[in-house]
Amino acid sequence: MTEGFTVLVTGPVAGDVEGLALEIDGRLRARGIPTELIDPRTPGVAALRAEGAATFAAAALARHGVVTVLALPVPSRAARARARDALGRLIEVYVHCEGAVACGFEEPERAEVEVRFPDHGAGTGAERTLRALELLGFLEAAGSGYSEAEEREVIKRLKAFGYL
C-alpha cells in the first residue's frame, strides 16, 4: 500500500480555493489515486477546523494510502505550520487572488506551489500542483496517459498499419 499525503489548498478567497481543490482532486482520481476532499461543504467541517480534527482525519487517511485534499482557507500561518508538522507529508498550495482583500490572511512563507488567479486557472494550477507532487516524490511521474490495456491496443493498431 502506498503512503498517503495531504495537499493543503489555501488562500483568502474560499471560492477560488475550493475550485482549485476540486480540480486537483479530480485529476488525482483520474490517475486512479484514492482521494478524500475536505472543504467547507463537508459536513461538520466548521467543527473539524476549530478542533484540529481535519488534520487528524488527514493523518488517519494518509496511513491508509489516501490522499487528502484540504480546501480550507486557513488564515493563520501558525495554524498551517502546525498542520505541516503534524502531517509531515504535506504540500501547501497557495491561491493568490489578485485584487482580493486578504481580511487577515497571512501569506505563507514557503508554499510549495503558488497559483495566481486570474493569471492561472484551476486547470493550470492543478497541473502545477501535480508536477510539484511528482518532483517532490509524492507521485510517480505521469506516463503516456494510457493504461496498460490502452497501450497494448495502440501498439496492436500501429502494427496493423505497418508502423511497427
RODO-2510 file (C-alpha; in nm, 4 decimals, decimal comma):
residues 164
     n   res          X          Y          Z
     1     m     0,0000     0,0000     0,0000
     2     t     0,1291     0,3462    -0,0931
     3     e     0,1598     0,6015     0,1832
     4     g    -0,0884     0,8859     0,1520
     5     f    -0,0231     1,2531     0,1882
     6     t    -0,2092     1,5818     0,2180
     7     v    -0,2490     1,8699    -0,0245
     8     l    -0,3491     2,1832     0,1670
     9     v    -0,5069     2,4315    -0,0730
    10     t    -0,5444     2,7659     0,0971
    11     g    -0,5869     3,1333     0,0231
    12     p    -0,8039     3,4314     0,1116
    13     v    -1,0869     3,3634    -0,1391
    14     a    -1,2796     3,0491    -0,0442
    15     g    -1,4386     3,0019    -0,3877
    16     d    -1,1036     3,0000    -0,5681
    17     v    -0,9546     2,7669    -0,3069
    18     e    -1,2451     2,5238    -0,3456
    19     g    -1,2381     2,5397    -0,7256
    20     l    -0,8677     2,4551    -0,7411
    21     a    -0,9049     2,1804    -0,4800
    22     l    -1,1859     2,0194    -0,6814
    23     e    -0,9664     2,0253    -0,9924
    24     i    -0,6701     1,8710    -0,8072
    25     d    -0,8968     1,6045    -0,6554
    26     g    -1,0428     1,5201    -0,9967
    27     r    -0,7034     1,4856    -1,1602
    28     l    -0,5720     1,2628    -0,8815
    29     r    -0,8826     1,0432    -0,9136
    30     a    -0,8315     1,0275    -1,2911
    31     r    -0,4894     0,8736    -1,2172
    32     g    -0,6596     0,6094    -1,0035
    33     i    -0,5360     0,7557    -0,6761
    34     p    -0,7737     0,7250    -0,3790
    35     t    -0,8571     1,0733    -0,2527
    36     e    -1,0756     1,2454     0,0018
    37     l    -1,1730     1,6102    -0,0378
    38     i    -1,2423     1,8093     0,2770
    39     d    -1,3833     2,1529     0,2049
    40     p    -1,6315     2,3923     0,3675
    41     r    -1,9223     2,1872     0,2281
    42     t    -1,8014     1,8746     0,4098
    43     p    -2,0474     1,8033     0,6926
    44     g    -1,9070     1,9195     1,0242
    45     v    -1,6080     2,0968     0,8708
    46     a    -1,6509     2,4051     1,0920
    47     a    -1,6117     2,1846     1,3981
    48     l    -1,3241     1,9989     1,2339
    49     r    -1,1299     2,3202     1,1785
    50     a    -1,1962     2,4522     1,5258
    51     e    -1,0767     2,1335     1,6935
    52     g    -0,7931     2,0489     1,4565
    53     a    -0,9722     1,7291     1,3642
    54     a    -0,9258     1,7989     0,9917
    55     t    -0,5544     1,7398     1,0472
    56     f    -0,6307     1,4279     1,2488
    57     a    -0,8603     1,2976     0,9723
    58     a    -0,5987     1,3693     0,7035
    59     a    -0,3321     1,1837     0,9050
    60     a    -0,5599     0,8836     0,9537
    61     l    -0,6463     0,8734     0,5836
    62     a    -0,2787     0,9039     0,4856
    63     r    -0,1931     0,5994     0,6968
    64     h    -0,4373     0,4054     0,4769
    65     g    -0,2915     0,5286     0,1487
    66     v    -0,5463     0,8024     0,0831
    67     v    -0,4518     1,1455    -0,0468
    68     t    -0,6462     1,4135     0,1369
    69     v    -0,7105     1,7429    -0,0385
    70     l    -0,7888     2,0039     0,2262
    71     a    -0,9609     2,3059     0,0736
    72     l    -0,9597     2,5276     0,3771
    73     p    -0,8763     2,8980     0,3755
    74     v    -0,6763     2,8752     0,6993
    75     p    -0,5746     3,2391     0,7597
    76     s    -0,3159     3,1762     1,0330
    77     r     0,0380     3,0965     0,9209
    78     a     0,0974     2,9336     1,2609
    79     a    -0,2040     2,7029     1,2193
    80     r    -0,0793     2,5925     0,8773
    81     a     0,2681     2,5298     1,0256
    82     r     0,1118     2,3122     1,2979
    83     a    -0,0725     2,1122     1,0311
    84     r     0,2524     2,0702     0,8364
    85     d     0,4337     1,9493     1,1499
    86     a     0,1526     1,7077     1,2414
    87     l     0,1130     1,5619     0,8943
    88     g     0,4700     1,5542     0,7657
    89     r     0,3775     1,4502     0,4119
    90     l     0,2037     1,7707     0,3111
    91     i     0,2367     2,0287     0,0396
    92     e     0,0808     2,3707     0,0624
    93     v    -0,0813     2,5243    -0,2426
    94     y    -0,1408     2,8970    -0,2004
    95     v    -0,4095     3,0546    -0,4170
    96     h    -0,3139     3,4206    -0,4562
    97     c    -0,6101     3,6162    -0,5864
    98     e    -0,5179     3,9476    -0,7464
    99     g    -0,7242     4,2317    -0,6073
   100     a    -0,8703     4,0209    -0,3259
   101     v    -0,8806     4,1703     0,0197
   102     a    -0,6870     3,9348     0,2448
   103     c    -0,9010     4,0055     0,5567
   104     g    -0,6298     3,8973     0,7995
   105     f    -0,4987     3,6136     0,5811
   106     e    -0,1279     3,5639     0,6418
   107     e     0,0512     3,4681     0,3213
   108     p     0,2592     3,1511     0,3541
   109     e     0,6339     3,1828     0,3872
   110     r     0,7111     2,8638     0,1950
   111     a     0,4206     2,7256    -0,0045
   112     e     0,5403     2,4554    -0,2435
   113     v     0,3020     2,5808    -0,5132
   114     e     0,1631     2,9282    -0,5695
   115     v    -0,1222     2,9796    -0,8113
   116     r    -0,2166     3,3328    -0,9147
   117     f    -0,5773     3,3891    -1,0108
   118     p    -0,6840     3,5074    -1,2630
   119     d    -0,3459     3,4642    -1,4402
   120     h    -0,3653     3,0880    -1,3884
   121     g    -0,6909     2,8984    -1,3964
   122     a    -0,7829     2,5950    -1,1905
   123     g    -0,6577     2,3635    -1,4659
   124     t    -0,3151     2,5244    -1,4794
   125     g    -0,2994     2,5335    -1,1001
   126     a    -0,3850     2,1634    -1,0783
   127     e    -0,1192     2,0737    -1,3368
   128     r     0,1429     2,2757    -1,1482
   129     t     0,0408     2,1034    -0,8247
   130     l     0,0617     1,7541    -0,9731
   131     r     0,4002     1,8350    -1,1277
   132     a     0,5259     1,9545    -0,7871
   133     l     0,3965     1,6322    -0,6302
   134     e     0,5937     1,4355    -0,8906
   135     l     0,9123     1,6381    -0,8381
   136     l     0,8872     1,6007    -0,4600
   137     g     0,8404     1,2234    -0,4899
   138     f     0,4803     1,2127    -0,3644
   139     l     0,3556     1,0838    -0,7028
   140     e     0,5094     0,8831    -0,9810
   141     a     0,5601     1,0862    -1,2960
   142     a     0,2664     1,0569    -1,5311
   143     g     0,3372     0,8204    -1,8137
   144     s     0,1924     0,8365    -2,1585
   145     g    -0,1553     0,8896    -2,0210
   146     y    -0,2660     0,5453    -2,1384
   147     s    -0,3476     0,2424    -1,9267
   148     e    -0,1590    -0,0805    -1,9995
   149     a    -0,4592    -0,2155    -2,1905
   150     e    -0,4811     0,1044    -2,3956
   151     e    -0,1085     0,0918    -2,4723
   152     r    -0,1427    -0,2687    -2,5940
   153     e    -0,4298    -0,1607    -2,8186
   154     v    -0,2286     0,1314    -2,9609
   155     i     0,0680    -0,0979    -3,0325
   156     k    -0,1643    -0,3524    -3,1953
   157     r    -0,3119    -0,0848    -3,4225
   158     l     0,0282     0,0595    -3,5129
   159     k     0,1454    -0,2923    -3,6094
   160     a    -0,1711    -0,3434    -3,8153
   161     f    -0,0938    -0,0230    -4,0090
   162     g     0,2671    -0,1307    -4,0631
   163     y     0,4227     0,1371    -3,8466
   164     l     0,5847    -0,1143    -3,6096
***
